[in-house]
Amino acid sequence: MAIALTPQETGETVHSLKKYFAEELDHDLSDLQAKLFLDYLLKEIAPLAYNQGVKQAEVYFRARLEDLPATVFEPGLTYWQKKRK
């Protein structure tokens, strides 16, 4: 699954990349350079983080699913048992 940003997210990220390069690396990027670098990151590196997030979500949900029968089990045919009490 390709990772895509909204136009607003792209603009904010380009601004952040330009600021990072200027302040941390003492190098000015043009808007085009920052956009090309962002495209590279989204295609090359972001999928690694995305896949890790999917793995972590799978572990989380599998653990919750294992508890599901005990958590939401409701016995049937209890009307008469409850009525007697």
N, C-alpha and C positions, 0 to 999 in steps of 0.2 A: 504494500500500500504506500503510495507516494505521500510524502508529507508536504502539505501546501499551507501557506499562510494567507490570511486575508490581506487586502491592500493596506489596511491600517497597520496590521502587525508587521508587514514588510517594511513600511515606512519607518515605524518605530525601531525595528531591528536594524535597519540600515543606519539610522541616526546613532543607535547604540554602538554599532561596529565602528563607525567613524570616530566617535568619542573615545572608544577604547584604544584604537590605533593612535589617535592623537595624544592622549594622556599617558598611556602605558608604554607605547612603543615609539613615541616621538616621530610619527609618520602620518602624514595627511592622506586620506583616501578621498577620491571623488565619489559622487553618488554611484556612478557606474561601477567603479572598482568595488565598492562596498556591496552593491547588489550582486555582482558576479561572485564575490567571496561568499555571500549568503547562499546563493544558489549552489555553490560547491558544497558548503556545509550541510545543506538540506539533502543533497543527493548522496554524499559520501559518508557523513558522520552521523547525522540525525537518525538514520535507520537503526544504528547500533543502540542508541538510547531508547528508541521506540520499542525495539525488540526486547530490551531488558525490562521495560515497563510492562510489556505484555506478559513476560515470564513471571514477574512479581505479582501481577494481577491474577494470573492463573493459580499460583501457589496460594494466594489469599482466598480465592473463591473455592478452590478444591478443599481447603481446610474448613470453610464454612459449610460446604456441601456434605462433608463427612458427618457433621453435627446435625444436619437437617432432620433426619428421621427422629432423633431424640428430642429435638427442639420443637417440632411442630406436629408430632404424632398425637392423634386424637382417637381414642378407642371408640369403636362403634358398639351398637346394641347395649347401651347403658341406660336407656330410658327407664326401664323397670327397676334397675338397681338404684337409681337416684330417687325414684318415686317412693320407694319403701322407706327411705330415710326421713 
